[in-house]
């Protein structure tokens, strides 16, 4: 849970010294193993952070750690609370929104320690403190720069989970640019790279989705977790590729992939697939569940 408050106009660069760190060198609070220390660090123009166990935690686990940014008057201008919180020193100080001023970045665990879903909270302190965006609900996030030196963010997005175990869960890549301080989906700009030889995902799909493996999948009577590891690998690759086509706005290609599914359970699968993509592709999700779904 996060909240923002009014603050003061700030300057530019990161300064100050670190008071304490975890054994892993991070300014962080974890629910397990339980962190008992609190930490402070100066930023710039009188701002500083405080991070550690939450005093008012209710014991449910999802509010055990908290971090706040204070202005020069000692007033809280941002707070985040979760199962764990990390001050991201690697990305704090970067200018994400292009205004020439640095941002502050926290990572908040909103999944109860489930080894996923560390949300990156990116906060600007200029002209007054405000959150730019959150990113990271998927399996992984990678911050990079394009050829012009502007930030691009790669997020590993999970797909439908009804047919594969955790290791084989389908995933696809979504790419964002930061425009006007907000995340803008730029995935189609990168699909030439994602859907080409040399891309790790593309090479896996090419290796797994052979005519023989597709034929074995189409003849499978029951597609379920743990039924057949070889079929499960094929399912993971097929659903991942279909999901990537959706993120690339290649909807006919996505439908062609989904139509390789065993006919007896194809409509059911399409409904599950639609549920997994409807937040970012509601039109295609509706196409999958409508009365005229392509068979």
N, C-alpha and C positions, 0 to 999 in steps of 0.2 A: 504494500500500500504506500503511495507516494503523495506528497502534497507540496505546493509551492506557496511562498509568501512574498510580499513586496521587499525589495532590497535597495541598495545604493548603486550608482554608476561606478563601474570598475575599470581598471586599466588592463594590462596585457599579460605579463609573463608569470609563470610559476616560480615561486620562491619559498624559502623557509626550510626547515629541517624536519626529519622524521623522528618522532618521539619513541615509538616502539614498533616492532614487526612480529609477525608470526614466525615459527621456525622455517616456513617456506619463503620467508622474505617479504611477504605481502602484508599490507595493512588490511586486515580482514577479520571478520567474525563468522564463526561456524557454529551450528547447533550440535554437530557431531564430527569430531570430538569437540566438546563444549568449550567455547572461548570464554575466558573469565576476565581478560584485560580489556581496557578501552584505549583508544589511540586518538591522537590529534596531529594535524599537519596544517601548517600555514600555506595559503595559496598566494594571492596577490591582492593589492589594494585593500588590505585589512580583512579579507575573507579567509576563513579556515574551515577545516572539516573536523568532525568528531565522529568516531565509529566504534561500536562495541555492543555488548549485550544490552537488550532493551530493558529498561527498568519496569515497564508496565506490561511485560509479556504475559499472556493469558495461559501459557503452558501447552498450547496446541501445536507448537513447533514452527508455525509459519510466521510468527512475529517475535522470534527470539533475538534477532539481530537488527540493529538500526544504524543508519548513518545520516548525518545532517551537515548542511553548509550553513555557516553563520556569517553575517556581515560584520562590519567593524563595530557596530553598536551592540553586538552580541545577540542579534535577532536571527531566528531560524528562517532561511529563505528557501530551503529545499530539504525534504526528508524522504528516505526510502526505508522500508522495513520488510524483512522476509526471513526465511529459514537460514539464510546466510547472506552476507553483504561483503563485497570486496571493493576497495578503492583502486580503480584501474589506472595505475601510474604510467602504463605503456601508452595510453591514448589521451589521458588528461594533458592539456596543453596544446592539442591539435585544434586547428580551426576547421570545423566541419561545415559551417554555414557560409564561409567565404566573406565574413565581415571584418577580417583582420584581427579578431580577438580570439583567445583560446577558450576551449570548453573544458568542463569537468565531467568525468565519466565514472560511474559506479557500475558494479555488477550485482544484481539482486537475484537470489535463488527463490523462485516462485513455485518450485516443484517439490518442495519438501525433501530435498536431498536425493532426488531420483536420478542424479547424474545427467540431467539435461536442463534446459530451460533457464539458464543463467541469463537474465535479461540485462542488456546494456542500457543504462539510463544516461542519456547525453544531455547535459545542462549548460546553457549559456548564462553568463553573468552580465551580459551587456545588451541593451542599455539598462535593463534591470533583470534580475534572475528569472529565468523561465526554462522549462524543459523543452528541448527541441524535439526529441523522439525517443522511443524505446525500440529495441530490436533484439531478437534472440530467442523467440519462443520455439524455434526449431532445434535441431540437434547440434548445430555449430554455426559460428559467425566468423568471418574473416574480413578484416579491414584492409583495403588496398588503395593504390593510387592509379589513376589512369595516366595516359601519356601527357596530359596537361597538368598533372600534379593534383588533380581534384580527387576527393575521397569517393571510392565505390565500396559498397558493402555486399559481400556474398553471404547468403543465409541458406543453410541446409534445411529444407522444408520437408516435414514428414508427410506421408500419404496414408491411405487406408490401412488399417491394422488387423482386419478380420481374417486374413489368409496366411500370414507369415509370423514367425516368432521375432523376438527382438533383434537378433543379429541380421536377419533377412528383411527387416522392415523396409518398405520402399521409401526412397527419398529422391528429391530433385533440387536443383539449384535455382535460387531466386536472387536477382541482383538489383541493388538500389543505388541511385544517386541521391545526393542531398541538394535540394533546390528550395530556396526561400526558407531554409531551416527545417524542412520537412523531407521525409523519405518519399522518393518517387520511383515506382517500379520501372527499371530499365532492362529487364531480362531479355526482351527480344533483341536488343543491341548486342548481346553476347552469345546468342544462340548459335552463330556460326562456329564459335570456338567450342561451345559445350557439345554440340552435335557433330563433331568431327573426330577423325582418328587422332589419338594422342590425348584426348580427354579421358580421364580415368573411368568415368561413368560410361561413356560411349564405347570404350574398349571392352568393358564388362558386358554391356548389352550385346555387342557383336559376338563375343565368345559364347554367351549363354543362349541367346535367342536364335539357335540354329533351327532349320526346318524339322529335324528329328525331335528336338526338345519341344517345339511348338506342337507337333503332331501328338507327342505324348501328353502334353497338357490338354489338348482338345479332346482326347479320348479318356481323360480322367473323370471318373464318376463323382468323386467327392474331393473337392479342393478344400483342405482344412489344415490348420497348424499341426505339424508333427506327423501327418499322414505319410508323406514321401519327401525326404530332403531334396531330391533332385527336382521334383515338381515345384517344391517351395522356392528353390533357387530361380527357376524359370518364372514363377509368379512374381517374385520380387523384381526381377529385371523388367518384365513386361509392364507391371504397374508403375515402376519408376520411370520407364521411357514414356509411357502415356502421360504421366504427370508432368514430365519435362516438356512434352509437346504442348500441354495446356499452358504452362507458364510461358512458353515461347509463342503462344497464340496460334499454334498450328493445330487447329481443332479437328480437321479431317484426318490428320495423321494420328491424333490421339484416339479418335473413334475407330480407326483401322486397327490400332493395337488392341483396344478393348474388345473388338469383334473377333479376336483370336481366342477368346475365353470359351470354355465349354458351353454349348448353347443352353443346356438344361438349367444352368445357374447364372447365365449372363445378365439377365435383367436385375437379379438380386445384387450381383457384383457392381453393376452400373449405379445402382442406388447408393451403395456403400461408397463407391468412388466419388459420386456426386457430393456426398456429405463431407468428404475430406477436402474438396476443392472449392466449395461454395463461397467461402470467405473472400477468395480472390478471383474467382471466375463464376459468378452467379449465373451468367447467361449460358455457359456450357453445362453447368450443373443442371439447369432447367431443361436443356436439350436432352440430357441423359435420362431424365426421369419423366419426360413428357410422353403423351400418347403416341407420338410418331417416332419413337426412338428407333434408330437404324438397327436392324437385326444382323 
